[in-house]
Every structure is written in structure tokens, then in C-alpha cells.
Amino acid sequence: MNQLDSSSNALPAASKPARLGRYEVAGLLATGGMAEIWLGRLTGPFGFERVVVCKRIFPHLARRAEFVNMFVDEARIASGIQHPNVVTVHELVQDSGELFLVMEYLAGESLGGLLRRLASRGERLPSALAAHIVGEACAGLHAAHELTDEQGFPRDLVHRDISPQNLFITYSGQVKLLDFGIAKAADRVTETEAGQVKGKFAYMSPEQCQGKSLDRRSDVFSMGIVLWEALSGGRLFARSSELLTFQAICDAPTPPLQGVAADDAELQRACDRALAKPKQMRFSTALELRSALQGHVRRSEVGERPEQALEQLMQRLFPERIEAKRQLLLELKAGSLPEQIPSAEVDEGVTLPTLGDALPGTTGSGSSVSRVDRALPWTRGLLVGTAIVALIALSAWFMTREGGKSSPANIAPTSSQTPAPRESPAATENPGKVHFYVATTPEGALLALGPKGDLRTIGRTPTSVTLPRADTPLVVELSLPGYQTHRETLIPNMSQRLAIALQRESSPQRPRVRTSAPSAAKPAKPMEPKPIPRFR
């Protein structure tokens, strides 16, 4: 079960604890930025047994209030959603310094894994099943959007991380929505700062890309991307850089679903409406999107039995995975711990075809930026590299968008036989290192970085820092005369991109002077710099 992304860039596998509270630990399923996923087993009298998933916050983060609050927020949100299309949360446990979330174990694959397996065989997901999967996920998403607090007030929840990796399909044909780790709710303890962007870049809404306020229609747009990709078998907005990805989301027209919805204009219209750039033109709720998809499902060959058809597809595509997980459960039931846990994701080497990178106003840049080469005493071999040109361009692009939009270019989808463009060198990570890209508005802020109490000056923004992957918190400090000093704590266990809009220092109030002369027109208030999104 993949409830956190598992990748080669994740933290090294943690040493396996024998138990987490009352749960016996069988093995590691996946590792993420602030937590790890363990397979667990609960036993009781008269042969009672339950296999569960334990999402444990890293022990060193369990001692930090801000991370604990984020984790507890996720537990409160997820446990409040009782719906068959949302993963079930059993309990939040704090025991012997450990903090973990206990969830139901699901045997199946993510939608991303399903699409990759189909692509590896030269197949495409039948349109009726694509519509059914997204429709079922929309039912769970709508339940999340409708969540209220104890007084009955709406919690205004926005998932913010809808993607094929967070739509899970069991081998029996059930669809579950996962991972509310970065969901936004009105009563959440840990609020996202203004202008901060969270989520997977290629599945964001235009307003999410621009760091604007979000409502449920942002999730509808993200679900529209998932729908388009499930129907087409390719990537809609993913490009070779984040700048191009953001531009595509905000400006590029959505290509038609060639060869998919030609016989069903209603399905094409549903996709187009979900992906409307202005949120006022989208479906107002996820339930409306689901209703628009149900007609296509009913008229298809699967008719009233889409779950059965989906189960048959999963059984055909994943026989070896089904058998491996069946053996795993048999071993657990017999009281033995398995030597190997099946990987969380499948066919990760398969790349889905993407659209081209040509976008309006984008040209290659040969600009160079200064390099800072100094070693920091607290980490040998620290590399301080060049500032990322794409990030600077991205910040400028967000700010200039307010003045006028560039005209979108017509982008045709590539053939399913066309190989995906090779990743640029900048996008290829060294598994042992992470990169911090830092830009500020205005530029020229002094960046200091290091463990608490031992900050060392790096240089002026924009700049970037490459350092060994670790789980020791580092303090980032940005200072500029006339602006408030910005500080925050980051864990260098993944590459992060920061674009910070510094806040002006408040100037002291001057005493007012009365004069007998008629008052002149009030001078225009100086414009504050527009906040630009911050990337993690």
C-alpha cells in the first residue's frame, strides 16, 4: 500500500522496531518526508488478528511541536471522514515517545501503478473504467469537502494533493482516496503561510500554482487532470521543468482526448469543464463531476457492474503482485514475520508519454549566475552551487502575470508511441544529496544556514545549496535591511525550493500636523512587493 511516495531519493530504510504500541511490526512499506509507513499486526484472544498500516512520524520529529501538530492535523482530518471511498483511520497513538497513525491495510495498486502497468503492455485503460475510478474517488473527495466540525460548521477542507498516486485501487475493484497530509482546513492548527505552494506540481490548479486562496474547486481541477491522464494514458501538464509545468497549467489549452471520447461528447465536456482555468467555470463540487461521468459508465459495456470489471482487470494485470501479497498475509496469520515486503509501487521504470515543452514566451537561456564556493564546518563536502535560473524565471513569471497574460500556444498531444523527453540534468538527483534553492522578493537577502546556534553565511539570494541528505533539522535565516528577518526550520531529507516574499518592517507613526491650508490629494501608497509562491 502506498500512502507515502516511495522513491530512490527517500531516506535510507529505518531500523525496524519490534513493536509500535500494541502492534507487532512486520516490515517497512514506504518512506516519506516526515513519516514512514510500516506494516503491522494486532493480535488478541481467541485468534483475533488484524493487519494494519502504521504511519509513524520520524522519532526526532516527534519531539518538535510544529511537526507533531501537522501530524495530528492529518489524523483529525482523515479520521473525521467516514466514507467507503476514503481510507479508514483506526486511531492515533502516542506510546513511549512514538507517534503514529493506524490505518486499514489495502491490498492493491495506485492508479499511477495501474497506468504504468497498462503502458508497459501497450494497453490503455478503458474509458468506462477510467470514468468509474475517478467518479468513485470524487465521491470520497466530496465527503471530505463536506466535513464539518463538532458544532456543524463547514471545515472548508481542500485536499491539495490529488494525484494518481493518491487514488488507490484494491484487487477486488474498490477505489480509495488516500493521504490528507497537506490538506487545508479552516480549523487546522498548522496553517500554510500566504503564498506557500504545497502539492505535486503537475497536478496543481492554476490558483494553487500562484499561491492564491483555495476552495474545493481546486481539487476538482486536480481530479480533472487525473481523469484526462487516465483516459489518454499520458501526462497532461508534466514538463521537463517546474517553470514549464506551471506555465502549462496556467496558460496552455487542454488538448482534446483524441480517440477516447470521440463517441461520447459528454465525457469530453466533463473533462473540459473540470479543467477550466477560471474556477468559476468548473464543476462547483466533486459530486457534480462524478454525476457527469456516471452516464458514460452506464452506457458502456460494463453497465451496472464497473466494480466487477475493474476487479477482473486488476486480477489480469497483477497476478504476481496479488500472489506475493497473499503469501505475505498467510505468513502473518501463521505468526511469522516475512523476510521481504512487496514494494509499494510497481513498474516505476515505466514513463508515460508527455506533451511537448514549447510554451509561449519561453526560450532557452544562457544566463549564468555567480557560484559560491565555501565549505561549512558543520558538513564536509558541502557544495554551494549556482542559483536555479528556472526558479528566478518562475518568480518573475508569477509577478508579471498580474500585468497581462501571454497568449496560449496550441499544443498537440504526442503519440503514445513517442518516447517521453529525457529528464534534464538538473532534474536528476544524487540519492545522497539534496538541494535547497532559495529566492526572495526583493532579491539580495543574506542567507544563513546551519544547525540551531551555528548558522553560517552562504551568500545573497537568489542562490542554491547542495548538501548531504540527513534528518537533522537546519535553520534557514534570510535578512535584508528594511525587512523583517525570516526564519524557518527545514529537514534536509529531500530537495526543497523556497521563494519567499520578505515583509517590510513597520515604520514608526509620524505625528500629524494640522495646517490651515487646504489639504492636497493624498499621495499614492507605495506598492508592497507581491508575494510569490514558495515551493517544497
Secondary structure, DSSP 8 states (H G I E B T S, - for coil): --SS---TTS-------SEETTEEEEEEEEE-SSEEEEEEEEE-GGG-EEEEEEEEE-TTGGG-HHHHHHHHHHHHHHHT---TTB--EEEEEEETTEEEEEEE---EEEHHHHHHHHHHTT----HHHHHHHHHHHHHHHHHHHT-B-TTS-B---B----SGGGEEEETTS-EEE---TT-B-TT-SS---TTEE-S-GGG--HHHHTT----HHHHHHHHHHHHHHHHHSSBSS--SSHHHHHHHHHHS-----TTTSTT-HHHHHHHHHHT-SSGGGS-SSHHHHHHHHHHHHHHSTTTT-HHHHHHHHHHHH-HHHHHHHHHHHHHHHTT---S----SSS-TT----B-----TT---------B----BTTBTT-B--B--HHHHHHHHHHHHHTT------------TTS------GGG---TTEEEEEEEEESS--EEEEESTT--EEEEESSEEEEEE---S-EEEEEE-TTB--EEEEE-TTS-EEEEEE--B-----------SS----------------EE-
